[in-house]
Structures are given as C-alpha cells and as structure tokens.
Amino acid sequence: MRNITNYDVLILGGGAAGLMCAIEAGKRGRRVLVIDHAKKPAEKIRISGGGRCNFTNLHCGPGNFLSQNPHFCKSALSNYTSADFIELVRRHQIPFHEKTLGQLFCDTSAKDIIKMLLVEMAAVKAELWLETNISQVTKIDDGFRVETSKGSLEAQSVVVATGGKSIPKMGATGFGYDIAAQFGLAVIEPRPALVPFTYTSDIAETWGQMSGVAMDVRTSIAKTRFEEAMLITHRGLSGPAILQISSYWREGNAVEINMAPNHEIGIELAGARHERPKATVATVLSDFLPKRFAQHIAEHLNISELKLADMSKKTIQLCEDYIHKHSFMPGGTEGYRTAEVTLGGVSTSELSQKTMEAKSVPGLFFIGEVVDVTGHLGGHNFQWAWSSGVAAGQAV
C-alpha cells in the first residue's frame, strides 16, 4: 500500500501569495505544506525592483487593478491593506524607502522580504518542499490528493498559487490554468502585461537609432492614461509609462503619446520665433526634449535646417501634433519573456471574493497572479499577492 502523507492545507507555489497564505493558515493551527518546483522560494521577489523588491504601494486600491470584474479585488484588499504589510516589514526591522508615486522598496535587498516570510512560516510550523514536481491533482471524498515527485499527499484544501506565464526562464508555466480547466473553471485568456512594445518594421531603424533616449511622457488609450518615464530601446519602447499602458493595449490599436506633457509646444515655438528667429527648430525643441529626439522630429518633418523666422503656422502645428498627439502603432510586445505579470487567468466569476475559494469545488482556492486580477506597475501586484494570500489563509 502506498504511503500517503496528510496535511490540512497544500499550497501549490512558493511565491509571494503562496508563502503569505501559508503564514496565515499556520496562524490558525492548520498543518500546511508549500510545494514548489524551484530550487529556492520566491524567486520573483528576489529579482523584483532591481533586486530591492517594490513590495507594496502606499496608494494601492481597487482602481489600480484590471479584471473582468473590477470589484472582485475590493474585499481582499480592504481585509489586508498595504499598511498591514508595512507593519509586518517594520516588525522585522527591514529598512525601506518610498521611491516615487507611493512605491516602497527595501533599502538593502529583496532577500530581506523573503527571509521575513520564511521566518514567519517557521514560526507557525508551515513546511516548504522545494524542487518538487506536481504530476496530478485529484478530488477525493474528504479533500484532494496531489501526486508529486516526492510522493502522494492528501489534504482537506488545496491552494493554487502557481503564478502566471511571465518570465518563463524562471520556471513560470500555465500549470495553474490547467488545474482550473481540469475542475471545469473558466479561464480568461492570459496575455503578457507590463511589457515593452516592439517596433513595426517601417520605424525600427530610425527609432532604434535613438536607443537610450528617455523622457517623461503621457501615454493613453481611450480614457486610460499614465504620466511617467519612457525609454527608447533598439527593439521598441519601454519604461514605466509604456509598461503601464501595455496592459490596456490590444493588437491593431495605436497608443497616443504626449512627448512633452508639461509644455505647450505650439505656444512656445511661436514665442521663440520672435525671441530667437535665427535658431533652428531642432535647437529650440531640444529645450523641451532630449537632443537626439528633437533632431529626429526635425528630420522626420524635413525641417532640420529651418530657422524659426521661416516657420509657418502649419509647420508649428505639425510639430505640435507629432509631440503632443503622437500615434504610436506597436508591432507587438516582447511577450512573456520580459513581461512583469500575466493579464487574465482564472475567472473571478468562479471564485469567492472573500475567500478565493472556487464556488463549484469546495476546498480548492486560487490566489495571486493565477487569478484574473492584474495590478499596475509599482508594488500593486505584490499587494494583491499578500491580500489574496491572507484571504485564502483565513478560510482554508
């Protein structure tokens, strides 16, 4: 007869959401095991924020998330807030700072957050199995059976915290979606999010030559807009303003970019025409824009040598439109390879917004990135991991 090990809760995935869920469930006296195929836990925490982990955001709220049901995340986020996680970080005496727009980073290393989570897990006697592969999850009379490379396990509850498909080099897969589908749960089509755009072939050469140029811009699609930095690369456009708007982009749609949101180029060019009539357009534009980009505009509009004194109202309007209403048509995105998160996932219509439990499969929970709740850049996705993990941990 096979040797089967029993637990109260099995958590599939040792990332941010899974570890947080284990801590919360352990506090309630539940016997918990976290299983992960990686050699180390929480690898996405380790590499996040340039190794400093943007672990939450002071201003995190439901408006910072995308989902087929924008109201779904409200319960979990209000139950466990960014202030609650900050209190935990302070309790462990981890130094941190606000970088910008409410984004909180570790002063030293993201490893501080991982260590904190593992210490909290140990305190409640939650177990962690690494380098363990899962081959099957099945429903049994009094819970679930999970077949792993280290043997058979049974538990009353299974929590799927396997993340999305983003950054496959770290072992990311669609395993969580497969489990959902196996149990008849709907999955909103996953797609890369918070991801750089690539160029179309017609502009790849000219724009690629400006690689390294950065500027503060406003990106927008319909009524959604972000005002942050943009970086031109040899492959396409990146930087916070681009990553943010990428979550709202669909193939065939253009992104409107205001390259100088804090200036009124038409008015300022008209004024400069009287004050500096002998200056070239490119020279004056470089007062508001990076020099290489200003030169690109002049070349694109065939006005490289044009003096301001000779500039017509039509030419001023062309400059104004190119800078303030630039229509950028992405060739695509860089895909899951560089996407920070995955949009879509297990449909929120299948889950309890209070507990994250599948409505049709008692004892089966989904938390974190595997769920169709995707945050903006800036610590929001980690807050969703903490909040959804706690919600499930309080219910398993």
C-alpha positions as CSV (number, residue, x, y, z in Angstrom):
1,M,0.0,0.0,0.0
2,R,1.2,3.5,-0.9
3,N,2.5,5.8,1.8
4,I,0.3,8.9,1.8
5,T,1.2,12.0,3.9
6,N,-1.7,14.0,5.1
7,Y,-1.9,17.8,5.7
8,D,-4.7,20.2,6.3
9,V,-3.6,22.6,3.5
10,L,-1.4,22.0,0.4
11,I,-0.3,25.2,-1.3
12,L,1.0,24.8,-4.8
13,G,3.6,27.5,-5.4
14,G,6.2,29.1,-3.2
15,G,6.0,32.6,-4.4
16,A,4.7,35.7,-2.6
17,A,1.0,34.7,-2.5
18,G,1.7,31.1,-1.5
19,L,4.1,31.9,1.3
20,M,1.7,34.6,2.7
21,C,-1.2,32.1,2.6
22,A,0.9,29.5,4.4
23,I,1.7,32.0,7.2
24,E,-2.0,33.0,7.7
25,A,-3.2,29.4,7.6
26,G,-0.5,28.3,10.0
27,K,-1.5,31.0,12.5
28,R,-4.9,29.2,12.7
29,G,-3.2,26.0,13.7
30,R,-3.5,24.4,10.3
31,R,-0.9,21.9,9.2
32,V,0.4,23.4,6.0
33,L,2.8,22.3,3.2
34,V,4.0,24.6,0.4
35,I,5.3,22.8,-2.7
36,D,7.4,24.5,-5.4
37,H,9.5,23.1,-8.3
38,A,12.2,25.7,-8.0
39,K,15.5,25.4,-6.1
40,K,14.7,28.5,-4.0
41,P,11.4,30.0,-2.9
42,A,10.1,33.3,-4.1
43,E,12.4,33.9,-7.0
44,K,10.2,36.7,-8.4
45,I,10.5,38.6,-5.2
46,R,14.3,38.2,-5.4
47,I,14.6,39.8,-8.8
48,S,11.9,42.4,-8.4
49,G,12.6,46.1,-8.2
50,G,16.2,45.6,-9.4
51,G,16.8,43.3,-6.5
52,R,15.2,45.7,-4.0
53,C,11.6,44.5,-4.2
54,N,8.9,47.1,-4.7
55,F,6.9,45.2,-2.0
56,T,3.7,47.4,-1.9
57,N,2.3,50.8,-2.7
58,L,1.1,53.4,-0.2
59,H,-1.8,54.3,-2.5
60,C,-2.9,50.8,-3.5
61,G,-6.6,50.4,-4.1
62,P,-9.1,48.7,-6.5
63,G,-8.5,51.4,-9.1
64,N,-5.0,50.1,-9.6
65,F,-6.2,46.7,-11.0
66,L,-7.5,45.2,-14.2
67,S,-10.1,42.4,-14.2
68,Q,-13.2,41.3,-16.0
69,N,-14.8,42.2,-12.6
70,P,-13.1,45.3,-11.3
71,H,-15.0,45.0,-8.0
72,F,-13.6,41.5,-7.2
73,C,-10.4,42.6,-5.5
74,K,-12.1,45.1,-3.1
75,S,-12.8,42.6,-0.3
76,A,-9.3,41.1,-0.1
77,L,-7.6,44.5,-0.4
78,S,-9.7,46.0,2.3
79,N,-9.2,43.0,4.6
80,Y,-5.4,43.1,4.3
81,T,-4.0,46.5,3.3
82,S,-0.6,47.9,2.3
83,A,-0.5,49.4,5.9
84,D,-0.8,45.9,7.3
85,F,2.1,44.6,5.2
86,I,4.2,47.6,6.1
87,E,3.6,46.9,9.8
88,L,4.9,43.4,9.2
89,V,8.0,44.7,7.4
90,R,8.6,47.2,10.3
91,R,8.2,44.4,12.8
92,H,11.1,42.6,11.2
93,Q,13.1,45.8,11.2
94,I,13.6,45.8,7.4
95,P,14.7,49.3,6.2
96,F,12.7,50.7,3.3
97,H,12.0,53.9,1.4
98,E,9.4,55.4,-0.9
99,K,10.9,55.9,-4.3
100,T,8.1,57.6,-6.2
101,L,4.3,57.6,-6.5
102,G,3.9,55.6,-3.3
103,Q,6.2,52.8,-4.3
104,L,8.0,51.2,-1.4
105,F,11.4,49.5,-1.8
106,C,13.8,47.7,0.5
107,D,16.9,49.8,1.3
108,T,19.2,46.8,1.1
109,S,17.8,43.7,-0.7
110,A,14.7,41.9,-1.7
111,K,16.1,38.9,0.1
112,D,15.0,40.7,3.3
113,I,11.4,40.2,2.4
114,I,12.0,36.5,1.5
115,K,13.7,35.9,4.8
116,M,10.9,37.6,6.7
117,L,8.3,35.4,5.0
118,L,10.3,32.2,5.8
119,V,10.8,33.3,9.4
120,E,7.0,33.8,9.7
121,M,6.4,30.4,8.1
122,A,8.8,28.7,10.5
123,A,7.1,30.4,13.5
124,V,3.8,28.7,12.6
125,K,5.5,25.4,11.6
126,A,4.4,25.6,8.0
127,E,6.6,23.3,5.8
128,L,8.2,24.0,2.4
129,W,9.2,21.4,-0.2
130,L,11.4,22.7,-3.0
131,E,12.5,21.0,-6.2
132,T,9.2,19.1,-6.1
133,N,7.2,18.5,-9.2
134,I,3.4,18.0,-9.2
135,S,2.0,15.5,-11.7
136,Q,-1.6,15.3,-10.7
137,V,-4.3,16.9,-8.5
138,T,-7.5,14.9,-8.0
139,K,-10.6,15.3,-5.8
140,I,-11.2,12.6,-3.2
141,D,-14.1,12.1,-0.8
142,D,-12.6,14.2,2.0
143,G,-10.4,16.6,0.1
144,F,-7.7,16.3,-2.5
145,R,-4.9,14.0,-3.5
146,V,-1.7,15.6,-5.0
147,E,0.8,13.3,-6.7
148,T,4.4,14.7,-6.5
149,S,7.9,13.6,-7.3
150,K,8.4,13.1,-3.6
151,G,5.3,11.0,-3.0
152,S,1.5,11.2,-2.6
153,L,-0.1,13.9,-0.5
154,E,-3.7,14.4,0.8
155,A,-5.3,17.5,2.2
156,Q,-8.7,19.0,3.0
157,S,-7.8,22.1,1.0
158,V,-5.6,22.9,-2.0
159,V,-4.5,26.4,-2.8
160,V,-3.2,27.1,-6.3
161,A,-0.6,29.9,-6.1
162,T,1.4,28.9,-9.2
163,G,1.5,32.4,-10.8
164,G,1.2,33.2,-14.5
165,K,3.3,32.7,-17.6
166,S,5.5,35.8,-17.2
167,I,9.3,35.3,-17.2
168,P,9.4,31.6,-18.3
169,K,13.2,31.4,-17.7
170,M,12.4,31.4,-14.0
171,G,10.1,28.4,-14.5
172,A,6.8,30.1,-15.0
173,T,4.2,28.0,-16.7
174,G,0.4,27.8,-17.2
175,F,0.0,25.0,-14.7
176,G,-2.5,26.8,-12.6
177,Y,-4.7,27.4,-15.6
178,D,-4.6,23.7,-16.4
179,I,-5.8,22.9,-12.8
180,A,-8.6,25.3,-13.2
181,A,-9.7,23.9,-16.5
182,Q,-9.4,20.3,-15.1
183,F,-12.0,21.2,-12.5
184,G,-14.3,23.0,-15.0
185,L,-13.4,26.6,-14.1
186,A,-13.4,29.3,-16.7
187,V,-10.0,30.9,-17.5
188,I,-9.8,34.4,-19.1
189,E,-7.3,34.2,-21.9
190,P,-3.8,35.0,-20.4
191,R,-1.6,37.6,-22.2
192,P,1.6,39.4,-21.3
193,A,1.2,42.6,-19.3
194,L,3.5,45.3,-18.0
195,V,5.6,44.5,-21.1
196,P,7.7,46.6,-23.5
197,F,6.4,47.3,-27.0
198,T,8.3,46.3,-30.2
199,Y,8.5,48.5,-33.3
200,T,6.8,47.9,-36.7
201,S,9.4,47.3,-39.4
202,D,8.9,50.8,-41.0
203,I,10.2,52.7,-38.0
204,A,12.5,50.1,-36.4
205,E,15.7,51.6,-37.9
206,T,15.0,55.3,-37.3
207,W,13.7,54.8,-33.8
208,G,16.2,52.1,-32.9
209,Q,19.0,54.6,-33.6
210,M,17.7,56.6,-30.6
211,S,18.2,53.7,-28.2
212,G,18.9,55.0,-24.7
213,V,16.8,58.2,-25.0
214,A,14.5,58.7,-22.1
215,M,11.8,61.3,-21.4
216,D,8.8,61.9,-19.3
217,V,5.6,61.3,-21.3
218,R,1.9,60.7,-21.1
219,T,0.6,57.5,-22.7
220,S,-3.0,57.0,-23.3
221,I,-5.5,54.5,-24.8
222,A,-9.1,55.9,-24.7
223,K,-9.6,57.3,-21.2
224,T,-6.8,55.4,-19.6
225,R,-3.5,57.4,-19.2
226,F,-0.2,57.3,-17.4
227,E,2.3,60.0,-16.9
228,E,5.7,58.5,-16.2
229,A,9.1,57.9,-18.0
230,M,9.5,56.3,-21.4
231,L,12.7,54.7,-22.6
232,I,13.5,54.2,-26.3
233,T,15.4,50.9,-26.9
234,H,16.8,49.3,-30.0
235,R,13.8,46.8,-30.0
236,G,11.0,49.2,-29.1
237,L,9.6,51.3,-26.3
238,S,9.9,50.6,-22.6
239,G,9.9,52.4,-19.3
240,P,7.1,52.8,-16.7
241,A,4.7,54.8,-18.9
242,I,4.9,52.1,-21.6
243,L,4.7,49.1,-19.3
244,Q,1.6,50.6,-17.7
245,I,-0.3,51.3,-20.9
246,S,0.7,47.9,-22.4
247,S,-1.8,46.2,-20.0
248,Y,-4.6,48.0,-21.8
249,W,-3.3,47.6,-25.4
250,R,-4.7,45.1,-27.9
251,E,-3.2,44.2,-31.3
252,G,-4.2,46.7,-34.1
253,N,-4.6,49.6,-31.7
254,A,-2.4,52.7,-31.5
255,V,-1.1,54.2,-28.3
256,E,-1.2,58.0,-28.1
257,I,2.0,59.5,-26.6
258,N,2.4,63.1,-25.4
259,M,6.2,63.5,-25.5
260,A,6.1,66.8,-23.6
261,P,3.0,66.8,-21.3
262,N,4.3,69.7,-19.2
263,H,4.7,72.0,-22.2
264,E,2.6,73.7,-24.9
265,I,4.9,73.3,-27.9
266,G,2.8,75.4,-30.3
267,I,2.7,78.4,-28.0
268,E,6.4,78.0,-27.0
269,L,7.6,77.7,-30.6
270,A,5.5,80.7,-31.6
271,G,7.0,82.7,-28.7
272,A,10.6,81.6,-29.6
273,R,10.1,82.7,-33.2
274,H,10.1,86.3,-32.0
275,E,12.8,85.9,-29.4
276,R,15.2,83.6,-31.4
277,P,14.4,84.0,-35.1
278,K,17.7,82.7,-36.3
279,A,17.7,79.5,-34.2
280,T,16.8,76.2,-35.9
281,V,13.6,74.3,-34.9
282,A,15.7,71.3,-33.6
283,T,17.7,73.6,-31.4
284,V,14.6,75.1,-29.8
285,L,12.9,71.7,-29.4
286,S,15.9,70.4,-27.6
287,D,14.9,72.9,-24.8
288,F,11.9,70.7,-24.1
289,L,13.0,67.2,-25.4
290,P,16.2,65.1,-25.4
291,K,18.5,66.5,-28.1
292,R,18.5,63.3,-30.2
293,F,14.7,63.1,-30.2
294,A,14.4,66.8,-31.1
295,Q,16.8,66.1,-34.1
296,H,14.7,63.1,-35.1
297,I,11.5,65.2,-35.2
298,A,13.2,67.8,-37.4
299,E,14.5,65.2,-39.8
300,H,11.1,63.4,-39.9
301,L,9.3,66.6,-40.7
302,N,12.1,67.7,-43.2
303,I,12.8,70.9,-41.2
304,S,16.3,70.2,-40.0
305,E,17.8,73.5,-41.3
306,L,14.6,75.6,-41.0
307,K,15.0,78.7,-38.9
308,L,12.2,79.8,-36.6
309,A,11.8,83.0,-38.5
310,D,10.8,81.0,-41.6
311,M,8.5,78.6,-39.7
312,S,4.8,78.7,-40.8
313,K,1.8,78.1,-38.7
314,K,1.3,74.8,-40.5
315,T,4.8,73.6,-39.5
316,I,4.3,74.7,-35.9
317,Q,1.0,72.6,-36.0
318,L,2.9,69.6,-37.4
319,C,5.5,69.8,-34.6
320,E,2.7,70.2,-32.0
321,D,0.8,67.2,-33.3
322,Y,3.9,65.0,-33.5
323,I,5.0,65.8,-30.0
324,H,1.6,66.1,-28.2
325,K,-0.5,63.6,-30.1
326,H,1.9,61.1,-31.4
327,S,0.2,58.0,-32.6
328,F,2.5,55.0,-32.0
329,M,1.4,51.7,-33.5
330,P,3.3,48.9,-31.8
331,G,4.4,45.9,-33.8
332,G,3.7,43.8,-30.8
333,T,5.1,43.2,-27.3
334,E,8.2,41.4,-26.1
335,G,5.9,38.7,-24.8
336,Y,6.2,36.7,-21.6
337,R,10.0,36.7,-21.8
338,T,10.1,40.2,-20.3
339,A,6.5,40.7,-19.1
340,E,6.4,41.6,-15.4
341,V,3.0,39.9,-14.9
342,T,0.3,38.0,-16.8
343,L,-3.1,39.6,-17.6
344,G,-6.1,37.3,-17.4
345,G,-6.3,34.0,-15.5
346,V,-8.8,32.1,-13.5
347,S,-12.1,33.9,-13.9
348,T,-13.2,35.8,-10.8
349,S,-16.8,34.7,-11.5
350,E,-15.7,31.2,-10.4
351,L,-14.3,32.4,-7.1
352,S,-15.5,33.8,-3.8
353,Q,-14.2,37.4,-3.5
354,K,-13.9,37.0,0.3
355,T,-12.0,33.7,0.5
356,M,-10.7,33.0,-3.1
357,E,-12.4,29.5,-2.9
358,A,-13.8,28.0,-6.1
359,K,-17.6,28.2,-5.8
360,S,-18.1,24.9,-7.6
361,V,-15.2,23.0,-6.0
362,P,-15.2,23.4,-2.2
363,G,-11.7,23.3,-0.7
364,L,-10.0,24.5,-3.9
365,F,-8.6,28.0,-3.8
366,F,-6.8,30.3,-6.3
367,I,-4.6,33.3,-5.3
368,G,-2.1,35.7,-6.7
369,E,-1.2,36.2,-10.3
370,V,-3.0,33.0,-11.5
371,V,-6.3,34.9,-10.9
372,D,-7.7,37.4,-13.3
373,V,-6.6,40.3,-11.2
374,T,-3.7,42.3,-12.6
375,G,-2.2,45.3,-10.9
376,H,-0.5,48.4,-12.3
377,L,3.3,48.8,-12.0
378,G,4.6,50.0,-8.7
379,G,4.0,47.3,-6.0
380,H,0.3,46.7,-6.6
381,N,0.8,43.1,-7.8
382,F,2.7,42.2,-4.7
383,Q,-0.1,43.7,-2.6
384,W,-2.6,41.6,-4.4
385,A,-0.4,38.5,-3.6
386,W,-0.3,39.5,0.1
387,S,-4.0,40.3,0.3
388,S,-5.3,37.3,-1.7
389,G,-3.0,35.0,0.2
390,V,-4.3,36.2,3.6
391,A,-7.9,35.9,2.4
392,A,-7.4,32.3,1.5
393,G,-5.3,31.6,4.5
394,Q,-8.1,32.8,6.8
395,A,-10.5,30.4,5.1
396,V,-8.7,27.1,4.4
